[in-house]
Amino acid sequence: MREHDLGGRPRGRRRPRFDDDEPYSALDDTRYAPFDDDEPDSPFHDEPVDDEPDSPFDDEPQFLKRHRRGAPPPSPDEDPDTNWTTWDASGVLHGPRPRPDWVVTALAAVDTDLGILKTGKEADVHLVRREVPDGGPSSLLAAKRYRAPEHRLFHRDAGYVEGRRVRRSRETRAMANRTAAGRQMLAGQWATAEFAALSRLYELDVAVPYPVQLLGTELMLEFVGDPDGAAASRLAQLRPDRAELADLWRQLVDALVTMARAGLAHGDLSPYNILVHHGRLVLIDLPQVVDVVTNPQGRDFLVRDVRNVAKWFGARGLDADPDDLAGDLLADAGVR
């Protein structure tokens, strides 16, 4: 009889925990709060994988055996060359329901890294294919991986995190002083903040990538692009005609209005973090979303967002008045 059959529980390495009582008041949803991981790394820790009695399924592929009985992927020691899906990993958070049909949830799936889509100061974005081998379900994902603390540089982060608190004053001081532990906490806070913002905005029907899952500081997102892996263009790269320009502006204003009515602003909006895919405008890069009401600089962030994008559209011939739009959005947000 195994030790944990006697009522004990195998001990596993605990992951860091990021307590964030109030990340944003407008994003206050316990479904997306940081995960309190009190479980070992795997619920099958130290348990042999192939201890089943003989069955009619003995000749089927190993990954199908695992999928049939609901078991987790093997550990790297069992199959070091296979990157099994992290969908059911300990501590993972999943995006809002109902999930899109293309989301692959099978435990038999394999994640294949296809290369880097984008590099940045805070994170790198990789293209990942998640698929069940031998013709099973498949989808492309964008894996946003926040950089290790010693290599990360979050620009202007002090203003964005105003109003965010954690339970312990010691942790608050660590983040403010940018100690090693504080930088690690900030990394988790940024990843969690973006996951929460995307989940909230997706539910509001704002055009953002669907947040598939969050595990540690890796955020798996809907890939905005074509099935062959060609990513959507940034707005800054486009030269739309007058009709296309007007339609893109309408889509953008609709998104900003919806966000403002929820009390939110992007916080770092520009033509470089807006994607356009077959005429559809999609907002990206949202770790710094701010609550316009509770953040002391919320009003300034919203006004700057509007001016940044209105300047781009105005330079291409669209009559866009940033002051009028900003005033309307602030009114929608209840800020005078």
C-alpha positions as CSV (number, residue, x, y, z in Angstrom):
1,M,0.0,0.0,0.0
2,R,1.4,3.4,-0.9
3,E,2.1,6.0,1.7
4,H,-0.6,8.4,0.5
5,D,-3.2,5.6,0.6
6,L,-2.8,5.8,4.4
7,G,-4.2,9.3,4.5
8,G,-1.0,11.2,4.1
9,R,-0.4,13.4,1.1
10,P,2.8,13.5,-0.9
11,R,4.7,16.6,-0.4
12,G,5.4,18.8,-3.4
13,R,7.2,22.0,-4.0
14,R,5.0,24.9,-3.4
15,R,4.8,27.7,-6.0
16,P,5.0,31.4,-5.1
17,R,1.8,33.1,-4.2
18,F,0.7,36.6,-5.1
19,D,-1.9,38.0,-2.8
20,D,-3.7,40.9,-4.5
21,D,-6.8,42.0,-2.6
22,E,-7.7,44.8,-4.9
23,P,-6.0,44.6,-8.4
24,Y,-8.7,46.8,-9.8
25,S,-12.2,47.5,-8.5
26,A,-13.7,47.2,-11.9
27,L,-12.0,43.9,-12.5
28,D,-12.9,42.5,-9.0
29,D,-14.0,39.0,-10.0
30,T,-13.0,36.0,-7.8
31,R,-12.9,33.8,-10.8
32,Y,-9.7,35.5,-11.9
33,A,-8.0,36.1,-8.5
34,P,-4.5,34.7,-8.1
35,F,-4.7,30.9,-7.5
36,D,-4.0,29.7,-4.0
37,D,-1.9,26.7,-4.7
38,D,-2.0,24.4,-1.7
39,E,-1.7,21.2,-3.7
40,P,1.5,19.4,-4.7
41,D,2.8,19.9,-8.2
42,S,0.7,17.0,-9.5
43,P,-2.3,15.2,-8.0
44,F,-0.6,12.0,-9.2
45,H,2.8,12.9,-7.6
46,D,4.9,9.7,-7.1
47,E,2.1,7.5,-8.4
48,P,3.1,5.0,-11.1
49,V,1.5,5.7,-14.4
50,D,1.1,2.2,-15.9
51,D,-0.2,0.2,-12.9
52,E,-3.5,-0.7,-14.5
53,P,-4.4,-4.3,-15.0
54,D,-4.5,-5.7,-18.5
55,S,-7.4,-4.3,-20.5
56,P,-8.6,-4.3,-24.1
57,F,-6.9,-0.9,-24.5
58,D,-3.3,-2.2,-23.8
59,D,-2.3,-1.9,-27.5
60,E,-3.5,1.7,-28.0
61,P,-1.0,4.6,-28.0
62,Q,0.1,5.8,-24.6
63,F,-1.4,9.3,-25.0
64,L,-4.8,7.8,-25.8
65,K,-4.6,5.7,-22.6
66,R,-4.0,8.8,-20.6
67,H,-6.8,10.7,-22.3
68,R,-9.2,7.8,-21.9
69,R,-8.7,7.5,-18.1
70,G,-8.4,11.3,-17.5
71,A,-4.8,11.1,-16.3
72,P,-2.3,14.0,-16.5
73,P,0.5,14.1,-19.1
74,P,3.7,12.2,-18.2
75,S,6.5,13.9,-16.3
76,P,9.6,15.0,-18.3
77,D,11.4,11.9,-16.9
78,E,9.0,9.6,-18.7
79,D,9.1,11.3,-22.1
80,P,11.6,14.2,-22.2
81,D,10.9,14.9,-25.9
82,T,7.2,15.5,-25.6
83,N,5.8,18.9,-24.5
84,W,2.5,17.8,-23.1
85,T,-0.3,20.4,-22.7
86,T,-0.3,22.5,-19.6
87,W,-4.1,22.8,-19.7
88,D,-4.6,20.8,-16.6
89,A,-1.4,21.7,-14.8
90,S,-1.5,22.5,-11.1
91,G,-2.3,26.2,-10.5
92,V,-3.5,26.9,-14.0
93,L,-6.4,29.4,-14.5
94,H,-8.7,29.1,-17.5
95,G,-10.5,31.8,-19.5
96,P,-14.2,32.6,-19.2
97,R,-17.0,30.4,-20.3
98,P,-18.5,29.6,-22.7
99,R,-15.2,28.8,-24.3
100,P,-14.7,29.2,-28.0
101,D,-15.0,25.9,-29.9
102,W,-11.4,26.1,-31.1
103,V,-10.0,25.8,-27.5
104,V,-8.2,22.4,-27.2
105,T,-8.8,21.0,-23.7
106,A,-7.8,17.3,-24.2
107,L,-5.2,16.1,-21.8
108,A,-3.6,14.1,-24.7
109,A,-2.7,17.3,-26.5
110,V,0.9,18.4,-27.2
111,D,2.2,22.0,-27.2
112,T,4.8,22.7,-29.9
113,D,6.7,26.0,-29.8
114,L,6.9,27.4,-33.4
115,G,9.0,30.4,-32.7
116,I,8.9,34.0,-31.5
117,L,6.1,36.3,-32.8
118,K,7.2,39.4,-30.9
119,T,9.8,40.6,-28.4
120,G,9.3,43.4,-25.9
121,K,10.7,45.0,-22.8
122,E,8.3,43.1,-20.5
123,A,7.6,39.8,-22.3
124,D,8.2,37.7,-25.4
125,V,5.3,36.3,-27.4
126,H,5.7,32.8,-29.0
127,L,3.6,31.0,-31.5
128,V,2.4,27.6,-30.1
129,R,0.5,24.9,-31.7
130,R,-1.7,22.8,-29.3
131,E,-2.9,19.6,-30.9
132,V,-3.9,16.0,-30.2
133,P,-1.6,13.8,-32.2
134,D,-2.7,11.7,-35.2
135,G,-5.4,14.1,-36.5
136,G,-7.0,15.3,-33.3
137,P,-8.2,18.8,-32.5
138,S,-5.6,21.6,-33.1
139,S,-5.3,25.3,-32.6
140,L,-2.6,28.0,-32.8
141,L,-2.0,30.1,-29.6
142,A,0.1,33.1,-28.7
143,A,2.1,32.3,-25.5
144,K,3.0,35.6,-23.8
145,R,5.9,34.8,-21.4
146,Y,6.9,37.6,-19.0
147,R,10.6,37.9,-18.7
148,A,12.7,36.7,-15.7
149,P,12.9,39.4,-13.0
150,E,16.6,40.2,-13.7
151,H,15.9,40.8,-17.4
152,R,12.6,42.7,-17.1
153,L,12.0,46.4,-17.5
154,F,8.4,47.5,-17.0
155,H,8.1,51.0,-18.3
156,R,6.2,53.6,-16.3
157,D,4.8,50.8,-14.0
158,A,4.5,53.0,-10.9
159,G,1.6,55.0,-12.2
160,Y,-0.3,51.9,-13.5
161,V,-0.2,50.1,-10.2
162,E,-1.5,52.9,-8.1
163,G,-4.5,51.7,-6.2
164,R,-3.4,48.1,-6.3
165,R,-2.6,46.6,-2.9
166,V,-1.5,43.3,-1.5
167,R,-2.4,42.0,2.0
168,R,1.0,42.3,3.6
169,S,2.8,45.6,4.0
170,R,6.1,43.7,3.7
171,E,5.1,42.6,0.2
172,T,4.0,46.1,-0.7
173,R,7.4,47.5,0.4
174,A,9.3,44.8,-1.6
175,M,7.5,45.7,-4.8
176,A,8.0,49.4,-4.2
177,N,11.7,48.9,-3.5
178,R,12.1,46.5,-6.5
179,T,13.9,43.9,-4.4
180,A,14.4,40.5,-6.1
181,A,11.3,39.1,-4.3
182,G,9.4,42.3,-5.1
183,R,10.2,42.0,-8.8
184,Q,9.0,38.4,-8.8
185,M,5.8,39.5,-7.2
186,L,5.4,42.2,-9.8
187,A,5.8,39.7,-12.6
188,G,3.0,37.6,-11.2
189,Q,0.9,40.7,-10.7
190,W,1.3,41.9,-14.2
191,A,0.5,38.5,-15.7
192,T,-2.5,38.1,-13.5
193,A,-3.7,41.7,-14.2
194,E,-3.5,41.1,-18.0
195,F,-5.4,37.8,-17.6
196,A,-8.1,39.4,-15.5
197,A,-8.4,42.4,-17.9
198,L,-8.7,40.2,-21.0
199,S,-11.2,38.0,-19.3
200,R,-13.3,41.0,-18.2
201,L,-13.1,42.7,-21.6
202,Y,-13.9,39.5,-23.5
203,E,-17.1,39.1,-21.4
204,L,-18.0,42.7,-22.2
205,D,-17.6,41.8,-25.9
206,V,-14.7,44.1,-26.5
207,A,-12.5,42.8,-29.3
208,V,-9.5,41.3,-27.5
209,P,-7.8,37.9,-27.8
210,Y,-9.5,35.2,-25.9
211,P,-7.4,34.4,-22.8
212,V,-7.0,30.6,-22.9
213,Q,-5.1,30.1,-19.7
214,L,-2.6,31.5,-17.2
215,L,0.1,29.5,-15.6
216,G,2.6,31.4,-13.5
217,T,3.9,34.2,-15.7
218,E,2.9,32.5,-19.0
219,L,-0.3,33.7,-20.6
220,M,-1.8,31.6,-23.4
221,L,-4.0,33.7,-25.7
222,E,-6.0,33.4,-28.9
223,F,-3.7,33.8,-31.9
224,V,-4.9,36.6,-34.0
225,G,-3.8,35.6,-37.5
226,D,-4.2,33.0,-40.3
227,P,-4.1,29.2,-40.0
228,D,-0.7,29.2,-41.6
229,G,0.8,31.2,-38.7
230,A,0.9,34.6,-40.4
231,A,0.1,37.1,-37.6
232,A,-2.3,40.0,-38.1
233,S,-0.8,43.4,-38.9
234,R,-0.5,46.2,-36.4
235,L,-2.6,49.2,-37.1
236,A,0.6,51.3,-37.5
237,Q,1.6,49.1,-40.5
238,L,-1.6,49.7,-42.5
239,R,-2.4,52.3,-45.2
240,P,-6.2,51.9,-45.3
241,D,-8.4,53.8,-47.8
242,R,-10.9,56.3,-46.6
243,A,-13.8,53.8,-46.2
244,E,-11.5,51.3,-44.3
245,L,-10.2,54.1,-42.1
246,A,-13.7,55.2,-41.1
247,D,-14.7,51.7,-40.3
248,L,-11.6,51.1,-38.2
249,W,-12.2,54.3,-36.3
250,R,-15.8,53.3,-35.6
251,Q,-14.7,49.9,-34.2
252,L,-12.1,51.6,-32.0
253,V,-14.6,54.1,-30.6
254,D,-17.1,51.3,-29.9
255,A,-14.4,49.4,-27.9
256,L,-13.3,52.5,-26.0
257,V,-16.9,53.4,-25.1
258,T,-17.6,49.9,-23.8
259,M,-14.4,50.0,-21.7
260,A,-15.2,53.5,-20.3
261,R,-18.7,52.4,-19.3
262,A,-17.0,49.6,-17.3
263,G,-14.7,52.2,-15.7
264,L,-11.6,51.1,-17.6
265,A,-9.0,52.5,-19.9
266,H,-6.3,50.7,-21.9
267,G,-3.6,52.8,-20.3
268,D,-1.0,52.4,-23.1
269,L,-3.0,52.6,-26.3
270,S,-1.3,53.3,-29.6
271,P,-1.4,52.1,-33.2
272,Y,1.3,49.6,-32.2
273,N,-0.9,47.6,-29.8
274,I,-3.9,47.4,-32.1
275,L,-4.2,44.5,-34.5
276,V,-6.3,44.4,-37.7
277,H,-7.2,41.0,-39.1
278,H,-9.4,40.9,-42.2
279,G,-10.9,44.2,-41.3
280,R,-11.5,43.4,-37.6
281,L,-9.8,45.6,-35.0
282,V,-8.4,43.8,-31.9
283,L,-6.8,45.5,-28.8
284,I,-3.7,43.8,-27.4
285,D,-1.1,44.3,-24.7
286,L,-3.3,45.0,-21.7
287,P,-1.4,44.3,-18.5
288,Q,-1.6,48.0,-17.5
289,V,-5.4,48.4,-17.9
290,V,-6.4,51.1,-15.3
291,D,-9.5,51.8,-13.4
292,V,-10.4,55.3,-14.4
293,V,-12.2,56.0,-11.2
294,T,-9.9,54.6,-8.5
295,N,-6.5,55.3,-10.1
296,P,-5.5,58.9,-9.4
297,Q,-4.0,59.2,-12.9
298,G,-6.9,57.3,-14.6
299,R,-8.3,60.4,-16.3
300,D,-4.8,61.3,-17.7
301,F,-4.3,57.8,-19.0
302,L,-7.6,57.8,-20.8
303,V,-7.0,61.2,-22.4
304,R,-3.5,60.1,-23.5
305,D,-5.0,56.9,-25.1
306,V,-7.5,58.9,-27.1
307,R,-4.9,61.5,-28.3
308,N,-2.4,58.8,-29.4
309,V,-4.9,57.0,-31.6
310,A,-6.7,60.2,-32.8
311,K,-3.4,61.6,-34.0
312,W,-2.7,58.5,-36.1
313,F,-6.2,58.6,-37.7
314,G,-6.0,62.4,-38.2
315,A,-2.7,62.1,-40.0
316,R,-4.4,59.8,-42.6
317,G,-7.3,62.2,-43.3
318,L,-9.9,61.3,-40.7
319,D,-11.5,64.1,-38.8
320,A,-11.1,62.9,-35.3
321,D,-11.5,65.3,-32.4
322,P,-9.6,63.8,-29.4
323,D,-10.9,66.3,-26.9
324,D,-14.6,65.7,-27.7
325,L,-14.1,61.9,-27.6
326,A,-12.1,62.0,-24.4
327,G,-14.8,64.1,-22.8
328,D,-17.5,61.7,-23.8
329,L,-15.5,58.7,-22.5
330,L,-14.9,60.4,-19.2
331,A,-18.6,61.1,-18.9
332,D,-19.3,57.4,-19.7
333,A,-16.9,56.4,-16.9
334,G,-18.5,58.8,-14.4
335,V,-15.5,61.0,-14.2
336,R,-15.9,64.8,-14.4
